[in-house]
Amino acid sequence: MAIYALADRVPVISDDVYVHPEATVIGAVTLLAGVSIWPGAVLRGDYGTITVGEMTNVQDGTVVHCTPVHPTTIGARCVLGHNAHVEGATVGDDVLIASGSVVLNGARVGDGAVVGAGAVVPFDFDVPARAMALGVPAKIRPGVEVAQGHLDINVAGYHQNARYYREHLRRID
């Protein structure tokens, strides 16, 4: 695993966290119980802090960063889809940040919300709880019912997959 301290900034990682060998964790990053970090993901806590809540999965190619002004806080049971980018934002619990989306500095994503694939949540934007943000720049879509069951299946599946990888992944070259 590529896990690095940077001067006095040292990652804090719970015992049952899975970090894929080709993921990178640098600096002031806290990964709580059951978190999984997948290939090509980068979590870089060099200027500020990053906290990832229990059972959250950070999928392949995702970038999580922070600034000295805006820490990044991601809640419990969240899904950060492939190639997402979250920087200096606050993300609630049970949130889907879909593939290819961007959530920028000072943005807040409420509990149970969805940021749709490819959406860009701009600086200081609020996505209310259980709302869906779509488009570039993101706009809130009224009357959209978020499918919590789909998120629950994804969270449980990635948690189980992390156990499987921890036990069975081996490099063969």
NORGI-V256202 format. One record per residue. RES is the residue in three letters. SS is DSSP state (A for helix, B for strand, O for the rest). BURIAL is + if it has 16 or more other C-alpha atoms within 10 Angstrom, else -. Layout:
res: (RES;RES)
ss: (SS;SS)
burial: (BURIAL;BURIAL)
//
This chain:
res: (MET;ALA;ILE;TYR;ALA;LEU;ALA;ASP;ARG;VAL;PRO;VAL;ILE;SER;ASP;ASP;VAL;TYR;VAL;HIS;PRO;GLU;ALA;THR;VAL;ILE;GLY;ALA;VAL;THR;LEU;LEU;ALA;GLY;VAL;SER;ILE;TRP;PRO;GLY;ALA;VAL;LEU;ARG;GLY;ASP;TYR;GLY;THR;ILE;THR;VAL;GLY;GLU;MET;THR;ASN;VAL;GLN;ASP;GLY;THR;VAL;VAL;HIS;CYS;THR;PRO;VAL;HIS;PRO;THR;THR;ILE;GLY;ALA;ARG;CYS;VAL;LEU;GLY;HIS;ASN;ALA;HIS;VAL;GLU;GLY;ALA;THR;VAL;GLY;ASP;ASP;VAL;LEU;ILE;ALA;SER;GLY;SER;VAL;VAL;LEU;ASN;GLY;ALA;ARG;VAL;GLY;ASP;GLY;ALA;VAL;VAL;GLY;ALA;GLY;ALA;VAL;VAL;PRO;PHE;ASP;PHE;ASP;VAL;PRO;ALA;ARG;ALA;MET;ALA;LEU;GLY;VAL;PRO;ALA;LYS;ILE;ARG;PRO;GLY;VAL;GLU;VAL;ALA;GLN;GLY;HIS;LEU;ASP;ILE;ASN;VAL;ALA;GLY;TYR;HIS;GLN;ASN;ALA;ARG;TYR;TYR;ARG;GLU;HIS;LEU;ARG;ARG;ILE;ASP)
ss: (O;B;B;B;O;B;O;O;B;O;O;B;B;O;O;O;O;B;B;O;O;O;O;B;B;B;B;B;B;B;B;O;O;O;O;B;B;O;O;O;O;B;B;B;B;B;B;B;B;B;B;B;O;O;O;O;B;B;O;O;O;O;B;B;B;O;O;O;O;O;O;B;B;B;O;O;O;O;B;B;O;O;O;O;B;B;B;O;O;B;B;O;O;O;O;B;B;O;O;O;O;B;B;O;O;O;O;B;B;O;O;O;O;B;B;O;O;O;O;B;B;O;O;O;O;B;B;O;O;O;O;B;B;B;O;B;O;O;B;B;B;O;O;O;O;O;O;A;A;A;A;A;A;A;A;A;A;A;A;A;A;A;A;A;A;A;A;A;O;O;O;O;O)
burial: (-;-;+;+;+;-;-;-;+;+;+;-;+;-;-;-;+;+;+;+;-;-;+;+;+;+;+;+;+;+;+;+;+;+;+;+;+;+;+;+;+;+;+;+;+;+;+;+;+;+;+;+;+;+;+;+;+;+;+;+;+;+;+;+;+;+;+;-;-;+;+;+;+;+;+;+;+;+;+;+;+;+;+;+;+;+;+;+;+;+;+;+;+;+;+;+;+;+;+;+;+;+;+;+;+;+;+;+;+;+;+;+;+;+;+;+;+;+;+;+;+;+;-;-;+;+;+;+;+;+;+;+;+;+;+;-;-;+;+;+;-;-;-;-;-;+;-;-;-;-;+;-;-;+;+;-;-;+;+;-;-;+;+;-;-;-;-;-;-;-;-;-;-)
//
